[in-house]
Amino acid sequence: MFPTLLRLGSFELSTYGVLVAAAYLVGISWLHSRRKEMGLSEDVFWDLIYWLFGGALLGGKIAFAVVERDVSRLWSDLRYGFVFYGGLLGSLLAGWIVQHRKGFSYARVADYFGVALPLGHAIGRLGCLAAGCCYGRHTDAPWGVALAGDPSRHPTQLYESAACFAVAAIVFGVGLPRVQDGRWRRGSAFLLYAALYGVARFVVEAFRGDDRGGLWLGLSFSQWASLAVLAAAFAASLRRRQ
């Protein structure tokens, strides 16, 4: 819809790139404002951020290559072509590695990422709308948008952006305070995020119209991943209660 934010001669600044950068900036800035609450020193905080960024980049690209079933797409363009759940798994593994090296509480830190992740994700999805990717199926609804040769498609990017803003607000207003005052165990706010986002993503995927990398039993890769995340969050919650 609006792929290029600025053009000066041969130089082009993509709207997608600017919004994704803004997503990282907002998320990291919010986390940094809560650094002491997470029990992290300045050096450990930035060490963690760099590792998480690398893990998300690697995981997102690998998952994209798997979904597209094309290894040549792995590093074809570092600006585009990522699968969120792959990036999430990669960042979780990277955080686990840093936690073992630095000795901080993984669950305590994860709760704050339960706010930062959906907050940044919500902004990043606006970049998808501007770039015209991750679009929805045809719709006759009055809010349909013209994308990919169709004059009226579901604005699934906006659906997911709104859902992510709502998830961030719920985790911030409900989950995090309960962890901080001891009503919930550490890590519970992150599990709340995982469960809420899993539900939201599963629903939004039903309206997607772009190539989903093939379906299995009528569900896309991201819908199966959403179910796996929901199951994992539910199992972790049960185990923590026991």
N, C-alpha and C positions, 0 to 999 in steps of 0.2 A: 504493500500500500504506500509506504513511504520509506523505501530502502536506503536512500542516500540523504543524509542530514546536511552535508556541506560538500560542494564541489568547487574546487579552485584549479582550473586548468585540467591537468591529468590526475590531480589529487582528489580522492573521494573519501569522505568520512561516513561510514555506514551508521545508520540509526541503530541497527541491531548491536553493533559493537559498543556504541556509546551507552546504550541502556544496560547491556550486560556488565560493562565496567561500573556503571552507577549501582547496579545490583550488588556487586562485590563490595563497593565502597560503603554503601549503606549498611550492609550486613556486618562487615568488619568493624566499621565505626561504632555500631551499637555494641558489638562484642567487646571492643576495647573499652568502652565506657563501663562495662561490667567486669573488667579484668580482675579486679581485686576480689569481687564476690566469687569468682571462679577459682580463686586461690592460685593465680598464675603470676609469675614475675614478668616484667616487660620482655626479657629475652625469650623465656619459654613461650609466651603468648605468640610472638612473631615466628618462632621456630614451628609451633603448631600450625599457624596459618599457612606457612609455606608448604609444609608437608600435606596439609589438607588440600591445598590448591593442586599440588602435583598428583595426589591420589584421585581427585575428582576428574582432572584432565585425562589421566590414563584410563581410569575406569569408564568414563563416559565415552571415550573413543573406542575402547575394546567392545563395549556393549553395542555401539553403533555399527561396528564392523560385523558383529554377530547377527544383529537384527537384519542388516542389509545383505548378509551372506556374501560379502565382498571384502576380502582382506585388503585390497588395493585402496579402499576408502578409509583405512585406518588413520593415515597421516596425510591424506590428500589436501586437507585444508584445516588448519587449526582454529580458524574463525568460526566454522560451522560444523554440524554433524556430530552431535552428542546425544546420548540417551541418559536421561536424568537418573534413573535407578542405578545404572552402571557407575555414574559419578558418585552417587550416594554411597554405594558399597565400597568404592575405591577410597573415599574420604574416611569412612568408618575404619577401614583397615589401616590407613595411614595414621589416624588418630590413635589407634591401639598401639602401633609401633612407637609413636612419640611418647605415649603414656608410660610404656615400659622403660623407655630411655630416661624420662624426666621424673617419673614417680608422682604425678598428680592424680587426682580422682577423676577417672574417666566419666563416671555417671554424673558427677557434679558439673563438669564442663558441658556434657551433652545436653543437659537441661536448657542451657542458654542458647545452644544451637537450635533447640526446638522452636525458638522465636526467630533467630537470625536466618535460618534456612528458608522458611516460607516467606519471610519478608523480602529477601533477595530474589527468590524464585518468582514472586509476584511481579517485581519490576522487570526481571528478565523476560517473562512471557509477553510483556508489552513490546519488547524487541522482536519477538517472533511475529507479532501482528504486523509490525512495521516492515519486516522482511518478507512477509507473505508465506511463511512456512507454518507447519503444524496446524493447518487449516481444517475446517469442519466440512461436513456433508452439506448438500444442498438443503435449503430450507425456504419455506414461504413466509416465515415469520418476518415482521416488519423490521426487526433489528439485524437482519442478514447483511453480510458485507460481501463486496465483490472481490473474489480472490481466485487465482488459478483458473481463469477462463470462465468462471461461473459468476453471474451477477448477484447471487444471493447464497451465501454459505453461513453456517453456524460460526460465530466468532469464538471458537473454542479457546483461543488464546486469552480472550477476555474472561471467559468462564473460569479458566484455571487461575488467572491472575486474581480475580475476585475471591475465589475459594482460598487461595494461598494467603491473601490479606486477612480473611476471616480466621483461618487456622492460626496465623501469627497472633491475632488479637485474642483468641481463646486461650492459647498456651500462655501468653503474657498475662492475661487477666485472671485466669483460672488455675492453670497448671503450675506456673512458676511460683506464685505466692504460697500455694499449698506445700510445695517442696521447701521453700525458704522457712516457713514457720513450723515445719516438722510434721504436718498432717499427712504428707505423702513422702515416701522414700525417695532418695536421690535417684535420678534417672527416669522418674515417672512422667515428668513434663515432656521429655523427649519421646517416650512411648506414646503419650497422648498425641503429640505431633505426628508420629508415624501412623497411628491409627486413623486420625482425621484426614491426613493427606492421602492415605491409601484409599479411603472411601471416595474422596473427591476425585482423585485421578481415575479410578475405575469408572465413575459416572461420566466424566468428561470424555474419556476414551470412546464411549458409545456414540458420541457425536462427531468424532474425527472422520475426515474424508481423505486424508493424505495416505500415502503408502505406509502401512503399519508393519511391513516386513513379514507378511504372511500371518494367517490365523490358525489356531489350534483349538478345535472344539468351539469355534465361533468367537474366541477371545484373542485379543492382541497380546503381544509380548508384555506391554506395560500393564495390561489388565491382570495377566498372570502374576507379574511382579507385585502389583498392588495386593492381590490376594495373599501372596507370600509374606509381604510386609505386615498385613493385618494379622495373619496367623502367628508370625513371630512376635508381634507386639502383645497379642493376647496371651501367648504361651509365657512370655517374659513376665507379664503382669501376674499371672497365676502363680508362677514360681516365686515371685517376690512376696506374694501374700502368704505363701506357705512357709 
